[in-house]
C-alpha cells in the first residue's frame, strides 16, 4: 500500500524516510489541514457532550422526566396561544362595540340639535321659489 502511494502521481516523496509529502503548498495540502482543523473542532465540541450523552442513554428516569417536561411545555405554549387569541378577539369586539355606541350617540345628539335649532333664511334659499 505504501509503495502504491509513493508511485501514485501527484504525491512527492519527502526527504524524511521516503514518506509521501502531503503537498504543503498545494491546494490539496491546505484541504488536508482544514480537515484536520475541522476534526479538532468537532472533537473539542463533542468532548464535553460525551458525559451528557452517556447519562442520557443509561438513565431512563432522566429520559422520562425530560420528555414529560417537553410535553408540558408544548401544552402550556399551545394553551397560551389559544388564550391570547381569545383575549385579543374579546378586546377587539369590546372596542368595536364601544366605537359603534359612541358613534350612534354622537349621531343622535347631532340629529336632536338639528331638529331643535331654528332655521334661518339663507341668502341662497331666499330667492328660490317656495316649495308647494
C-alpha positions as CSV (number, residue, x, y, z in Angstrom):
1,X,0.0,0.0,0.0
2,X,2.8,2.4,0.9
3,X,4.6,1.6,-2.3
4,X,1.4,2.4,-4.2
5,X,1.2,5.7,-2.5
6,X,4.8,6.5,-3.3
7,X,4.3,5.7,-7.0
8,X,1.0,7.5,-7.5
9,X,1.2,10.7,-9.5
10,X,0.8,14.0,-7.6
11,X,2.4,12.7,-4.4
12,X,6.1,13.5,-3.9
13,X,8.4,11.7,-1.6
14,X,9.7,13.8,1.2
15,X,13.3,14.0,2.3
16,X,12.5,12.2,5.6
17,X,12.4,8.4,5.3
18,X,10.6,8.1,2.0
19,X,7.2,9.1,3.4
20,X,4.8,10.8,1.0
21,X,4.8,14.6,1.1
22,X,1.3,15.8,1.5
23,X,1.7,18.8,-0.8
24,X,2.5,21.6,1.7
25,X,1.9,24.5,-0.6
26,X,-0.7,23.0,-2.8
27,X,-4.5,23.1,-2.5
28,X,-4.5,19.5,-1.5
29,X,-2.3,20.3,1.5
30,X,-4.5,23.2,2.6
31,X,-7.5,20.9,2.3
32,X,-5.9,18.3,4.5
33,X,-5.0,20.9,7.1
34,X,-8.5,22.4,7.0
35,X,-10.0,18.9,7.5
36,X,-7.7,18.4,10.4
37,X,-8.8,21.7,11.9
38,X,-12.5,20.6,11.4
39,X,-11.7,17.3,13.1
40,X,-10.1,19.1,16.0
41,X,-13.1,21.4,16.3
42,X,-15.6,18.5,16.2
43,X,-13.6,16.7,18.9
44,X,-13.5,19.9,21.0
45,X,-17.3,20.3,20.7
46,X,-18.0,16.6,21.3
47,X,-15.8,16.1,24.3
48,X,-18.0,18.0,26.9
49,X,-21.1,16.4,25.5
50,X,-20.0,12.8,25.9
51,X,-20.8,12.5,29.6
52,X,-24.3,14.0,29.0
53,X,-25.0,11.6,26.1
54,X,-23.8,8.7,28.3
55,X,-26.0,9.8,31.1
56,X,-29.0,10.1,28.7
57,X,-28.5,6.6,27.4
58,X,-28.1,5.0,30.8
59,X,-30.8,6.8,32.8
60,X,-34.4,6.1,31.9
61,X,-35.6,8.3,34.7
62,X,-33.9,11.3,33.1
63,X,-35.4,10.5,29.7
64,X,-39.0,10.2,31.2
65,X,-38.6,13.5,33.2
66,X,-37.2,15.3,30.2
67,X,-39.9,14.0,27.9
68,X,-42.6,14.9,30.4
69,X,-41.2,18.5,30.8
70,X,-41.1,18.9,27.0
71,X,-44.6,17.7,26.5
72,X,-45.8,20.0,29.4
73,X,-44.0,22.9,27.7
74,X,-45.8,22.2,24.5
75,X,-49.2,22.1,26.1
76,X,-48.5,25.3,28.0
77,X,-47.4,27.1,24.8
78,X,-50.5,25.8,22.9
79,X,-52.9,26.9,25.7
80,X,-51.1,30.3,25.9
81,X,-51.6,30.9,22.2
82,X,-55.3,30.0,22.4
83,X,-55.9,32.2,25.4
84,X,-54.0,35.1,23.8
85,X,-56.2,34.7,20.7
86,X,-59.4,34.7,22.7
87,X,-58.4,37.8,24.7
88,X,-57.4,39.6,21.6
89,X,-60.7,38.8,19.9
90,X,-62.6,39.8,23.0
91,X,-60.8,43.2,23.3
92,X,-61.4,43.9,19.6
93,X,-65.1,43.2,19.9
94,X,-65.4,45.4,23.0
95,X,-63.6,48.2,21.3
96,X,-65.8,47.8,18.2
97,X,-69.0,47.9,20.3
98,X,-67.7,51.0,22.2
99,X,-66.9,52.8,19.0
100,X,-70.3,51.9,17.5
101,X,-72.2,53.1,20.6
102,X,-70.2,56.3,20.7
103,X,-70.9,57.0,17.0
104,X,-74.6,56.2,17.5
105,X,-74.7,58.6,20.5
106,X,-73.0,61.4,18.6
107,X,-75.3,60.9,15.6
108,X,-78.4,61.0,17.7
109,X,-77.1,64.1,19.5
110,X,-76.5,65.8,16.2
111,X,-80.0,64.9,14.9
112,X,-81.6,66.3,18.1
113,X,-79.6,69.5,17.8
114,X,-80.5,69.8,14.1
115,X,-84.2,69.3,15.0
116,X,-84.3,71.9,17.8
117,X,-82.2,74.6,16.0
118,X,-84.5,77.1,14.2
119,X,-83.7,77.5,10.5
120,X,-82.5,80.9,9.4
121,X,-83.2,82.0,5.9
122,X,-80.2,81.7,3.8
123,X,-79.4,84.2,1.1
124,X,-79.4,81.4,-1.5
125,X,-82.7,79.9,-0.3
126,X,-84.4,83.3,-0.1
127,X,-84.5,83.8,-3.8
128,X,-85.7,80.3,-4.5
129,X,-89.4,79.7,-5.0
130,X,-91.3,78.3,-2.1
131,X,-92.0,74.6,-2.2
132,X,-95.6,73.7,-3.0
